[in-house]
Amino acid sequence: MLQIGTIALLTRWLGWPSLIAAAAGLEIAAFHNFIGHNQLTWKEYPPRSGREWIRRYLRYQVAKTTSLGASLAVTMAVNAFTPLPLEIANTIAVVLCALPNYLLTERLVFRLRAS
């Protein structure tokens, strides 16, 4: 909801270009999700220190950049080849990228322990 709401706000109310609005919406939602994942989804793997939290966040950014690229590609493809609004195109991308994103995040960010 945060991602799609951000995209709607940026494109419909502020007139941002679709690609930039989609990227901003994805990044805002990604940071929100990182906080939530730390507190809820993978709470059994808490960071042991501030340094580990920062390393985890950096790994999360790598995973999210990969996910962002895939989601943007799907969003822009659906937007380019269908008459669907950008918010619907982005929803389709979120659904298609959800499982790969979860698996990448679980293995790269939260299950990986620093030695």
N, CA, C and O atoms as a Tinker XYZ file with bonds, in Angstrom:
   460  protein
     1  N      0.809000   -1.190000    0.000000    73     2
     2  CA     0.000000    0.000000    0.000000    64     1     3
     3  C      0.865000    1.273000    0.000000    63     2     4     5
     4  O      0.575000    2.230000   -0.717000    81     3
     5  N      1.922000    1.266000    0.809000    73     3     6
     6  CA     2.808000    2.429000    0.875000    64     5     7
     7  C      3.421000    2.717000   -0.494000    63     6     8     9
     8  O      3.477000    3.865000   -0.933000    81     7
     9  N      3.876000    1.667000   -1.155000    73     7    10
    10  CA     4.519000    1.811000   -2.462000    64     9    11
    11  C      3.538000    2.357000   -3.493000    63    10    12    13
    12  O      3.851000    3.312000   -4.203000    81    11
    13  N      2.375000    1.766000   -3.579000    73    11    14
    14  CA     1.402000    2.183000   -4.583000    64    13    15
    15  C      0.854000    3.571000   -4.256000    63    14    16    17
    16  O      0.633000    4.379000   -5.158000    81    15
    17  N      0.637000    3.848000   -2.984000    73    15    18
    18  CA     0.204000    5.184000   -2.582000    64    17    19
    19  C      1.231000    6.245000   -2.925000    63    18    20    21
    20  O      0.884000    7.334000   -3.382000    81    19
    21  N      2.503000    5.921000   -2.702000    73    19    22
    22  CA     3.573000    6.862000   -3.046000    64    21    23
    23  C      3.604000    7.114000   -4.551000    63    22    24    25
    24  O      3.730000    8.256000   -4.994000    81    23
    25  N      3.490000    6.048000   -5.328000    73    23    26
    26  CA     3.481000    6.187000   -6.788000    64    25    27
    27  C      2.301000    7.051000   -7.236000    63    26    28    29
    28  O      2.457000    7.931000   -8.083000    81    27
    29  N      1.131000    6.800000   -6.670000    73    27    30
    30  CA    -0.050000    7.592000   -7.043000    64    29    31
    31  C      0.155000    9.064000   -6.687000    63    30    32    33
    32  O     -0.140000    9.947000   -7.494000    81    31
    33  N      0.653000    9.325000   -5.502000    73    31    34
    34  CA     0.899000   10.703000   -5.068000    64    33    35
    35  C      1.885000   11.407000   -5.995000    63    34    36    37
    36  O      1.652000   12.531000   -6.438000    81    35
    37  N      2.990000   10.722000   -6.276000    73    35    38
    38  CA     4.042000   11.358000   -7.074000    64    37    39
    39  C      3.633000   11.582000   -8.532000    63    38    40    41
    40  O      3.983000   12.604000   -9.123000    81    39
    41  N      2.891000   10.627000   -9.115000    73    39    42
    42  CA     2.522000   10.779000  -10.528000    64    41    43
    43  C      1.269000   11.614000  -10.715000    63    42    44    45
    44  O      1.243000   12.513000  -11.556000    81    43
    45  N      0.244000   11.334000   -9.951000    73    43    46
    46  CA    -1.051000   11.994000  -10.176000    64    45    47
    47  C     -1.113000   13.396000   -9.577000    63    46    48    49
    48  O     -1.718000   14.291000  -10.167000    81    47
    49  N     -0.503000   13.597000   -8.426000    73    47    50
    50  CA    -0.614000   14.893000   -7.757000    64    49    51
    51  C      0.586000   15.792000   -8.014000    63    50    52    53
    52  O      0.448000   17.010000   -8.124000    81    51
    53  N      1.778000   15.176000   -8.109000    73    51    54
    54  CA     2.976000   15.996000   -8.259000    64    53    55
    55  C      3.559000   15.968000   -9.674000    63    54    56    57
    56  O      4.496000   16.710000   -9.970000    81    55
    57  N      3.012000   15.118000  -10.552000    73    55    58
    58  CA     3.420000   15.100000  -11.944000    64    57    59
    59  C      4.788000   14.508000  -12.237000    63    58    60    61
    60  O      5.388000   14.803000  -13.270000    81    59
    61  N      5.284000   13.668000  -11.323000    73    59    62
    62  CA     6.593000   13.052000  -11.558000    64    61    63
    63  C      6.521000   12.077000  -12.728000    63    62    64    65
    64  O      5.464000   11.500000  -12.983000    81    63
    65  N      7.635000   11.883000  -13.448000    73    63    66
    66  CA     7.684000   10.852000  -14.484000    64    65    67
    67  C      7.489000    9.458000  -13.873000    63    66    68    69
    68  O      7.890000    9.207000  -12.737000    81    67
    69  N      6.876000    8.573000  -14.633000    73    67    70
    70  CA     6.530000    7.235000  -14.140000    64    69    71
    71  C      7.720000    6.464000  -13.587000    63    70    72    73
    72  O      7.632000    5.888000  -12.503000    81    71
    73  N      8.829000    6.445000  -14.316000    73    71    74
    74  CA     9.988000    5.666000  -13.887000    64    73    75
    75  C     10.538000    6.175000  -12.557000    63    74    76    77
    76  O     10.850000    5.377000  -11.673000    81    75
    77  N     10.657000    7.470000  -12.409000    73    75    78
    78  CA    11.204000    8.044000  -11.172000    64    77    79
    79  C     10.231000    7.822000  -10.013000    63    78    80    81
    80  O     10.649000    7.497000   -8.901000    81    79
    81  N      8.942000    7.995000  -10.271000    73    79    82
    82  CA     7.941000    7.774000   -9.227000    64    81    83
    83  C      7.923000    6.318000   -8.783000    63    82    84    85
    84  O      7.817000    6.035000   -7.590000    81    83
    85  N      8.025000    5.393000   -9.735000    73    83    86
    86  CA     8.040000    3.967000   -9.393000    64    85    87
    87  C      9.290000    3.625000   -8.577000    63    86    88    89
    88  O      9.206000    2.877000   -7.603000    81    87
    89  N     10.437000    4.162000   -8.964000    73    87    90
    90  CA    11.676000    3.896000   -8.220000    64    89    91
    91  C     11.590000    4.471000   -6.808000    63    90    92    93
    92  O     11.998000    3.814000   -5.851000    81    91
    93  N     11.067000    5.681000   -6.665000    73    91    94
    94  CA    10.941000    6.295000   -5.337000    64    93    95
    95  C      9.969000    5.505000   -4.464000    63    94    96    97
    96  O     10.244000    5.265000   -3.289000    81    95
    97  N      8.848000    5.106000   -5.027000    73    95    98
    98  CA     7.882000    4.303000   -4.280000    64    97    99
    99  C      8.465000    2.976000   -3.821000    63    98   100   101
   100  O      8.232000    2.537000   -2.695000    81    99
   101  N      9.217000    2.352000   -4.696000    73    99   102
   102  CA     9.854000    1.082000   -4.344000    64   101   103
   103  C     10.876000    1.261000   -3.223000    63   102   104   105
   104  O     10.936000    0.439000   -2.308000    81   103
   105  N     11.666000    2.309000   -3.283000    73   103   106
   106  CA    12.707000    2.514000   -2.269000    64   105   107
   107  C     12.107000    2.875000   -0.913000    63   106   108   109
   108  O     12.585000    2.404000    0.119000    81   107
   109  N     11.080000    3.693000   -0.905000    73   107   110
   110  CA    10.422000    4.031000    0.359000    64   109   111
   111  C      9.808000    2.783000    0.985000    63   110   112   113
   112  O      9.944000    2.555000    2.187000    81   111
   113  N      9.138000    1.985000    0.178000    73   111   114
   114  CA     8.550000    0.745000    0.685000    64   113   115
   115  C      9.636000   -0.234000    1.139000    63   114   116   117
   116  O      9.447000   -0.950000    2.122000    81   115
   117  N     10.761000   -0.270000    0.440000    73   115   118
   118  CA    11.845000   -1.187000    0.806000    64   117   119
   119  C     12.411000   -0.850000    2.186000    63   118   120   121
   120  O     12.658000   -1.755000    2.983000    81   119
   121  N     12.619000    0.418000    2.479000    73   119   122
   122  CA    13.140000    0.793000    3.788000    64   121   123
   123  C     12.120000    0.446000    4.883000    63   122   124   125
   124  O     12.486000   -0.075000    5.937000    81   123
   125  N     10.879000    0.732000    4.631000    73   123   126
   126  CA     9.810000    0.378000    5.571000    64   125   127
   127  C      9.797000   -1.135000    5.808000    63   126   128   129
   128  O      9.657000   -1.586000    6.945000    81   127
   129  N      9.942000   -1.906000    4.748000    73   127   130
   130  CA     9.958000   -3.372000    4.868000    64   129   131
   131  C     11.171000   -3.864000    5.645000    63   130   132   133
   132  O     11.059000   -4.812000    6.423000    81   131
   133  N     12.324000   -3.242000    5.450000    73   131   134
   134  CA    13.524000   -3.649000    6.186000    64   133   135
   135  C     13.297000   -3.521000    7.683000    63   134   136   137
   136  O     13.632000   -4.426000    8.448000    81   135
   137  N     12.734000   -2.408000    8.094000    73   135   138
   138  CA    12.446000   -2.212000    9.515000    64   137   139
   139  C     11.465000   -3.279000   10.001000    63   138   140   141
   140  O     11.671000   -3.883000   11.054000    81   139
   141  N     10.414000   -3.505000    9.244000    73   139   142
   142  CA     9.431000   -4.528000    9.615000    64   141   143
   143  C     10.013000   -5.921000    9.656000    63   142   144   145
   144  O      9.689000   -6.696000   10.556000    81   143
   145  N     10.867000   -6.259000    8.701000    73   143   146
   146  CA    11.492000   -7.586000    8.699000    64   145   147
   147  C     12.359000   -7.781000    9.933000    63   146   148   149
   148  O     12.362000   -8.859000   10.526000    81   147
   149  N     13.085000   -6.757000   10.318000    73   147   150
   150  CA    13.911000   -6.852000   11.522000    64   149   151
   151  C     13.064000   -7.062000   12.769000    63   150   152   153
   152  O     13.452000   -7.814000   13.663000    81   151
   153  N     11.925000   -6.413000   12.835000    73   151   154
   154  CA    11.084000   -6.451000   14.024000    64   153   155
   155  C     10.135000   -7.647000   14.054000    63   154   156   157
   156  O      9.779000   -8.123000   15.132000    81   155
   157  N      9.718000   -8.141000   12.878000    73   155   158
   158  CA     8.665000   -9.150000   12.842000    64   157   159
   159  C      9.051000  -10.434000   12.101000    63   158   160   161
   160  O      9.088000  -11.510000   12.696000    81   159
   161  N      9.333000  -10.318000   10.825000    73   159   162
   162  CA     9.498000  -11.499000    9.974000    64   161   163
   163  C     10.657000  -12.382000   10.418000    63   162   164   165
   164  O     10.497000  -13.593000   10.570000    81   163
   165  N     11.817000  -11.780000   10.625000    73   163   166
   166  CA    12.999000  -12.531000   11.024000    64   165   167
   167  C     13.500000  -12.070000   12.392000    63   166   168   169
   168  O     14.701000  -11.896000   12.595000    81   167
   169  N     12.579000  -11.877000   13.319000    73   167   170
   170  CA    12.958000  -11.397000   14.650000    64   169   171
   171  C     13.817000  -12.410000   15.402000    63   170   172   173
   172  O     14.515000  -12.041000   16.346000    81   171
   173  N     13.777000  -13.676000   15.001000    73   171   174
   174  CA    14.619000  -14.688000   15.655000    64   173   175
   175  C     16.087000  -14.572000   15.246000    63   174   176   177
   176  O     16.940000  -15.285000   15.774000    81   175
   177  N     16.379000  -13.669000   14.304000    73   175   178
   178  CA    17.755000  -13.414000   13.867000    64   177   179
   179  C     18.112000  -11.948000   14.112000    63   178   180   181
   180  O     18.424000  -11.235000   13.158000    81   179
   181  N     18.075000  -11.483000   15.343000    73   179   182
   182  CA    18.367000  -10.068000   15.590000    64   181   183
   183  C     19.843000   -9.757000   15.343000    63   182   184   185
   184  O     20.706000  -10.607000   15.564000    81   183
   185  N     20.126000   -8.546000   14.889000    73   183   186
   186  CA    21.537000   -8.173000   14.756000    64   185   187
   187  C     22.172000   -8.128000   16.143000    63   186   188   189
   188  O     21.553000   -7.678000   17.107000    81   187
   189  N     23.415000   -8.601000   16.228000    73   187   190
   190  CA    24.102000   -8.660000   17.526000    64   189   191
   191  C     24.764000   -7.352000   17.906000    63   190   192   193
   192  O     25.204000   -7.184000   19.044000    81   191
   193  N     24.839000   -6.428000   16.969000    73   191   194
   194  CA    25.497000   -5.144000   17.247000    64   193   195
   195  C     25.026000   -4.119000   16.218000    63   194   196   197
   196  O     24.383000   -4.459000   15.224000    81   195
   197  N     25.357000   -2.880000   16.477000    73   195   198
   198  CA    25.060000   -1.823000   15.521000    64   197   199
   199  C     25.789000   -2.045000   14.203000    63   198   200   201
   200  O     25.260000   -1.776000   13.125000    81   199
   201  N     27.005000   -2.537000   14.316000    73   199   202
   202  CA    27.794000   -2.812000   13.108000    64   201   203
   203  C     27.122000   -3.899000   12.253000    63   202   204   205
   204  O     27.064000   -3.790000   11.028000    81   203
   205  N     26.618000   -4.949000   12.920000    73   203   206
   206  CA    25.929000   -5.999000   12.167000    64   205   207
   207  C     24.647000   -5.457000   11.532000    63   206   208   209
   208  O     24.301000   -5.842000   10.415000    81   207
   209  N     23.937000   -4.562000   12.237000    73   207   210
   210  CA    22.724000   -3.966000   11.685000    64   209   211
   211  C     23.065000   -3.204000   10.411000    63   210   212   213
   212  O     22.333000   -3.295000    9.426000    81   211
   213  N     24.159000   -2.457000   10.415000    73   211   214
   214  CA    24.574000   -1.700000    9.226000    64   213   215
   215  C     24.947000   -2.638000    8.087000    63   214   216   217
   216  O     24.553000   -2.414000    6.943000    81   215
   217  N     25.711000   -3.696000    8.395000    73   215   218
   218  CA    26.066000   -4.669000    7.347000    64   217   219
   219  C     24.819000   -5.324000    6.780000    63   218   220   221
   220  O     24.701000   -5.525000    5.572000    81   219
   221  N     23.885000   -5.656000    7.673000    73   219   222
   222  CA    22.628000   -6.258000    7.227000    64   221   223
   223  C     21.876000   -5.291000    6.315000    63   222   224   225
   224  O     21.350000   -5.695000    5.278000    81   223
   225  N     21.824000   -4.026000    6.697000    73   223   226
   226  CA    21.130000   -3.041000    5.873000    64   225   227
   227  C     21.800000   -2.912000    4.502000    63   226   228   229
   228  O     21.115000   -2.782000    3.487000    81   227
   229  N     23.118000   -2.946000    4.471000    73   227   230
   230  CA    23.818000   -2.870000    3.182000    64   229   231
   231  C     23.525000   -4.098000    2.320000    63   230   232   233
   232  O     23.317000   -3.969000    1.114000    81   231
   233  N     23.508000   -5.285000    2.925000    73   231   234
   234  CA    23.129000   -6.496000    2.169000    64   233   235
   235  C     21.682000   -6.389000    1.691000    63   234   236   237
   236  O     21.348000   -6.799000    0.580000    81   235
   237  N     20.835000   -5.833000    2.548000    73   235   238
   238  CA    19.437000   -5.641000    2.179000    64   237   239
   239  C     19.335000   -4.712000    0.969000    63   238   240   241
   240  O     18.514000   -4.941000    0.081000    81   239
   241  N     20.158000   -3.674000    0.930000    73   239   242
   242  CA    20.143000   -2.761000   -0.208000    64   241   243
   243  C     20.568000   -3.467000   -1.492000    63   242   244   245
   244  O     20.025000   -3.188000   -2.560000    81   243
   245  N     21.533000   -4.377000   -1.395000    73   243   246
   246  CA    21.928000   -5.160000   -2.575000    64   245   247
   247  C     20.749000   -6.007000   -3.049000    63   246   248   249
   248  O     20.434000   -6.039000   -4.238000    81   247
   249  N     20.104000   -6.688000   -2.108000    73   247   250
   250  CA    18.940000   -7.508000   -2.462000    64   249   251
   251  C     17.822000   -6.647000   -3.029000    63   250   252   253
   252  O     17.183000   -7.023000   -4.011000    81   251
   253  N     17.586000   -5.505000   -2.421000    73   251   254
   254  CA    16.514000   -4.620000   -2.875000    64   253   255
   255  C     16.837000   -4.003000   -4.231000    63   254   256   257
   256  O     15.934000   -3.781000   -5.037000    81   255
   257  N     18.110000   -3.723000   -4.491000    73   255   258
   258  CA    18.474000   -3.180000   -5.801000    64   257   259
   259  C     18.161000   -4.203000   -6.888000    63   258   260   261
   260  O     17.656000   -3.853000   -7.955000    81   259
   261  N     18.463000   -5.459000   -6.611000    73   259   262
   262  CA    18.118000   -6.533000   -7.545000    64   261   263
   263  C     16.610000   -6.604000   -7.742000    63   262   264   265
   264  O     16.118000   -6.676000   -8.868000    81   263
   265  N     15.893000   -6.581000   -6.634000    73   263   266
   266  CA    14.435000   -6.625000   -6.681000    64   265   267
   267  C     13.866000   -5.382000   -7.360000    63   266   268   269
   268  O     12.912000   -5.474000   -8.132000    81   267
   269  N     14.447000   -4.233000   -7.074000    73   267   270
   270  CA    14.017000   -2.978000   -7.674000    64   269   271
   271  C     14.144000   -3.039000   -9.191000    63   270   272   273
   272  O     13.235000   -2.633000   -9.916000    81   271
   273  N     15.271000   -3.545000   -9.660000    73   271   274
   274  CA    15.474000   -3.664000  -11.105000    64   273   275
   275  C     14.434000   -4.558000  -11.755000    63   274   276   277
   276  O     13.872000   -4.210000  -12.794000    81   275
   277  N     14.175000   -5.710000  -11.146000    73   275   278
   278  CA    13.178000   -6.633000  -11.695000    64   277   279
   279  C     11.785000   -6.004000  -11.658000    63   278   280   281
   280  O     11.039000   -6.079000  -12.634000    81   279
   281  N     11.443000   -5.391000  -10.542000    73   279   282
   282  CA    10.122000   -4.782000  -10.397000    64   281   283
   283  C      9.925000   -3.614000  -11.358000    63   282   284   285
   284  O      8.860000   -3.467000  -11.958000    81   283
   285  N     10.955000   -2.786000  -11.500000    73   283   286
   286  CA    10.856000   -1.682000  -12.459000    64   285   287
   287  C     10.709000   -2.187000  -13.890000    63   286   288   289
   288  O      9.937000   -1.636000  -14.674000    81   287
   289  N     11.449000   -3.233000  -14.224000    73   287   290
   290  CA    11.358000   -3.785000  -15.576000    64   289   291
   291  C      9.950000   -4.302000  -15.857000    63   290   292   293
   292  O      9.386000   -4.034000  -16.918000    81   291
   293  N      9.388000   -5.038000  -14.913000    73   291   294
   294  CA     8.035000   -5.558000  -15.107000    64   293   295
   295  C      7.024000   -4.406000  -15.147000    63   294   296   297
   296  O      6.146000   -4.378000  -16.009000    81   295
   297  N      7.151000   -3.465000  -14.219000    73   295   298
   298  CA     6.231000   -2.329000  -14.181000    64   297   299
   299  C      6.249000   -1.560000  -15.497000    63   298   300   301
   300  O      5.196000   -1.258000  -16.058000    81   299
   301  N      7.439000   -1.246000  -15.987000    73   299   302
   302  CA     7.547000   -0.461000  -17.214000    64   301   303
   303  C      7.078000   -1.266000  -18.434000    63   302   304   305
   304  O      6.494000   -0.700000  -19.358000    81   303
   305  N      7.329000   -2.582000  -18.443000    73   303   306
   306  CA     6.864000   -3.412000  -19.560000    64   305   307
   307  C      5.336000   -3.459000  -19.599000    63   306   308   309
   308  O      4.726000   -3.275000  -20.652000    81   307
   309  N      4.734000   -3.706000  -18.449000    73   307   310
   310  CA     3.264000   -3.738000  -18.394000    64   309   311
   311  C      2.698000   -2.377000  -18.769000    63   310   312   313
   312  O      1.716000   -2.292000  -19.505000    81   311
   313  N      3.312000   -1.316000  -18.267000    73   311   314
   314  CA     2.857000    0.038000  -18.564000    64   313   315
   315  C      3.001000    0.377000  -20.043000    63   314   316   317
   316  O      2.163000    1.077000  -20.611000    81   315
   317  N      4.059000   -0.117000  -20.657000    73   315   318
   318  CA     4.313000    0.189000  -22.071000    64   317   319
   319  C      3.415000   -0.600000  -23.021000    63   318   320   321
   320  O      3.021000   -0.100000  -24.075000    81   319
   321  N      3.092000   -1.843000  -22.639000    73   319   322
   322  CA     2.391000   -2.722000  -23.577000    64   321   323
   323  C      0.912000   -2.936000  -23.266000    63   322   324   325
   324  O      0.236000   -3.694000  -23.961000    81   323
   325  N      0.413000   -2.280000  -22.235000    73   323   326
   326  CA    -1.008000   -2.394000  -21.903000    64   325   327
   327  C     -1.549000   -0.999000  -21.592000    63   326   328   329
   328  O     -0.784000   -0.067000  -21.345000    81   327
   329  N     -2.866000   -0.870000  -21.606000    73   327   330
   330  CA    -3.453000    0.423000  -21.238000    64   329   331
   331  C     -3.648000    0.585000  -19.722000    63   330   332   333
   332  O     -4.302000    1.530000  -19.281000    81   331
   333  N     -3.092000   -0.322000  -18.937000    73   331   334
   334  CA    -3.302000   -0.291000  -17.491000    64   333   335
   335  C     -2.601000    0.900000  -16.845000    63   334   336   337
   336  O     -1.528000    1.303000  -17.293000    81   335
   337  N     -3.194000    1.466000  -15.801000    73   335   338
   338  CA    -2.527000    2.557000  -15.077000    64   337   339
   339  C     -1.246000    2.051000  -14.418000    63   338   340   341
   340  O     -1.082000    0.855000  -14.178000    81   339
   341  N     -0.354000    2.979000  -14.133000    73   339   342
   342  CA     0.936000    2.625000  -13.541000    64   341   343
   343  C      0.777000    1.877000  -12.225000    63   342   344   345
   344  O      1.532000    0.943000  -11.952000    81   343
   345  N     -0.195000    2.272000  -11.405000    73   343   346
   346  CA    -0.390000    1.597000  -10.121000    64   345   347
   347  C     -0.743000    0.126000  -10.302000    63   346   348   349
   348  O     -0.290000   -0.718000   -9.529000    81   347
   349  N     -1.546000   -0.189000  -11.313000    73   347   350
   350  CA    -1.903000   -1.595000  -11.591000    64   349   351
   351  C     -0.693000   -2.337000  -12.158000    63   350   352   353
   352  O     -0.436000   -3.484000  -11.792000    81   351
   353  N      0.039000   -1.689000  -13.042000    73   351   354
   354  CA     1.257000   -2.300000  -13.581000    64   353   355
   355  C      2.229000   -2.635000  -12.458000    63   354   356   357
   356  O      2.847000   -3.700000  -12.460000    81   355
   357  N      2.362000   -1.721000  -11.500000    73   355   358
   358  CA     3.259000   -1.959000  -10.367000    64   357   359
   359  C      2.747000   -3.066000   -9.462000    63   358   360   361
   360  O      3.542000   -3.838000   -8.927000    81   359
   361  N      1.442000   -3.160000   -9.281000    73   359   362
   362  CA     0.863000   -4.243000   -8.480000    64   361   363
   363  C      1.172000   -5.590000   -9.112000    63   362   364   365
   364  O      1.501000   -6.543000   -8.406000    81   363
   365  N      1.071000   -5.679000  -10.428000    73   363   366
   366  CA     1.424000   -6.917000  -11.139000    64   365   367
   367  C      2.894000   -7.260000  -10.893000    63   366   368   369
   368  O      3.236000   -8.416000  -10.647000    81   367
   369  N      3.752000   -6.253000  -10.961000    73   367   370
   370  CA     5.185000   -6.479000  -10.716000    64   369   371
   371  C      5.432000   -6.963000   -9.294000    63   370   372   373
   372  O      6.241000   -7.866000   -9.085000    81   371
   373  N      4.754000   -6.383000   -8.322000    73   371   374
   374  CA     4.918000   -6.791000   -6.926000    64   373   375
   375  C      4.547000   -8.260000   -6.758000    63   374   376   377
   376  O      5.255000   -9.008000   -6.085000    81   375
   377  N      3.441000   -8.673000   -7.367000    73   375   378
   378  CA     2.996000  -10.066000   -7.260000    64   377   379
   379  C      4.013000  -11.005000   -7.910000    63   378   380   381
   380  O      4.367000  -12.033000   -7.333000    81   379
   381  N      4.479000  -10.657000   -9.101000    73   379   382
   382  CA     5.425000  -11.523000   -9.810000    64   381   383
   383  C      6.796000  -11.611000   -9.118000    63   382   384   385
   384  O      7.468000  -12.639000   -9.205000    81   383
   385  N      7.201000  -10.559000   -8.447000    73   383   386
   386  CA     8.531000  -10.521000   -7.825000    64   385   387
   387  C      8.522000  -10.936000   -6.347000    63   386   388   389
   388  O      9.589000  -11.043000   -5.741000    81   387
   389  N      7.367000  -11.169000   -5.765000    73   387   390
   390  CA     7.271000  -11.399000   -4.317000    64   389   391
   391  C      8.075000  -12.616000   -3.841000    63   390   392   393
   392  O      8.887000  -12.480000   -2.926000    81   391
   393  N      7.877000  -13.774000   -4.421000    73   391   394
   394  CA     8.565000  -14.976000   -3.948000    64   393   395
   395  C     10.075000  -14.914000   -4.186000    63   394   396   397
   396  O     10.839000  -15.199000   -3.263000    81   395
   397  N     10.530000  -14.556000   -5.379000    73   395   398
   398  CA    11.988000  -14.429000   -5.548000    64   397   399
   399  C     12.604000  -13.414000   -4.580000    63   398   400   401
   400  O     13.700000  -13.633000   -4.064000    81   399
   401  N     11.905000  -12.314000   -4.339000    73   399   402
   402  CA    12.391000  -11.293000   -3.418000    64   401   403
   403  C     12.493000  -11.844000   -1.993000    63   402   404   405
   404  O     13.488000  -11.614000   -1.305000    81   403
   405  N     11.483000  -12.556000   -1.562000    73   403   406
   406  CA    11.485000  -13.145000   -0.212000    64   405   407
   407  C     12.669000  -14.099000   -0.039000    63   406   408   409
   408  O     13.397000  -14.026000    0.951000    81   407
   409  N     12.849000  -14.981000   -0.998000    73   407   410
   410  CA    13.927000  -15.972000   -0.899000    64   409   411
   411  C     15.303000  -15.310000   -0.904000    63   410   412   413
   412  O     16.181000  -15.699000   -0.134000    81   411
   413  N     15.492000  -14.323000   -1.758000    73   411   414
   414  CA    16.762000  -13.604000   -1.803000    64   413   415
   415  C     17.030000  -12.896000   -0.479000    63   414   416   417
   416  O     18.139000  -12.956000    0.052000    81   415
   417  N     16.020000  -12.234000    0.044000    73   415   418
   418  CA    16.172000  -11.509000    1.311000    64   417   419
   419  C     16.457000  -12.459000    2.462000    63   418   420   421
   420  O     17.328000  -12.195000    3.291000    81   419
   421  N     15.731000  -13.553000    2.512000    73   419   422
   422  CA    15.941000  -14.517000    3.596000    64   421   423
   423  C     17.367000  -15.047000    3.595000    63   422   424   425
   424  O     18.012000  -15.098000    4.642000    81   423
   425  N     17.854000  -15.434000    2.446000    73   423   426
   426  CA    19.162000  -16.079000    2.382000    64   425   427
   427  C     20.332000  -15.099000    2.431000    63   426   428   429
   428  O     21.354000  -15.393000    3.052000    81   427
   429  N     20.201000  -13.963000    1.801000    73   427   430
   430  CA    21.304000  -13.012000    1.733000    64   429   431
   431  C     21.381000  -12.094000    2.954000    63   430   432   433
   432  O     22.473000  -11.708000    3.372000    81   431
   433  N     20.237000  -11.748000    3.521000    73   431   434
   434  CA    20.216000  -10.712000    4.551000    64   433   435
   435  C     20.046000  -11.274000    5.944000    63   434   436   437
   436  O     20.856000  -10.982000    6.823000    81   435
   437  N     19.019000  -12.070000    6.172000    73   435   438
   438  CA    18.655000  -12.416000    7.545000    64   437   439
   439  C     19.193000  -13.744000    8.043000    63   438   440   441
   440  O     19.369000  -13.902000    9.251000    81   439
   441  N     19.458000  -14.690000    7.185000    73   439   442
   442  CA    19.971000  -15.975000    7.640000    64   441   443
   443  C     21.489000  -16.026000    7.644000    63   442   444   445
   444  O     22.085000  -16.909000    8.261000    81   443
   445  N     22.109000  -15.089000    6.962000    73   443   446
   446  CA    23.559000  -15.033000    6.887000    64   445   447
   447  C     24.097000  -14.435000    8.188000    63   446   448   449
   448  O     23.693000  -13.340000    8.581000    81   447
   449  N     24.975000  -15.125000    8.834000    73   447   450
   450  CA    25.585000  -14.622000   10.082000    64   449   451
   451  C     27.045000  -14.305000    9.831000    63   450   452   453
   452  O     27.772000  -15.085000    9.215000    81   451
   453  N     27.455000  -13.162000   10.313000    73   451   454
   454  CA    28.876000  -12.797000   10.209000    64   453   455
   455  C     29.693000  -13.705000   11.114000    63   454   456   457
   456  O     29.241000  -14.088000   12.193000    81   455
   457  N     30.865000  -14.037000   10.684000    73   455   458
   458  CA    31.726000  -14.920000   11.470000    64   457   459
   459  C     32.290000  -14.216000   12.676000    63   458   460
   460  O     33.038000  -14.817000   13.447000    81   459
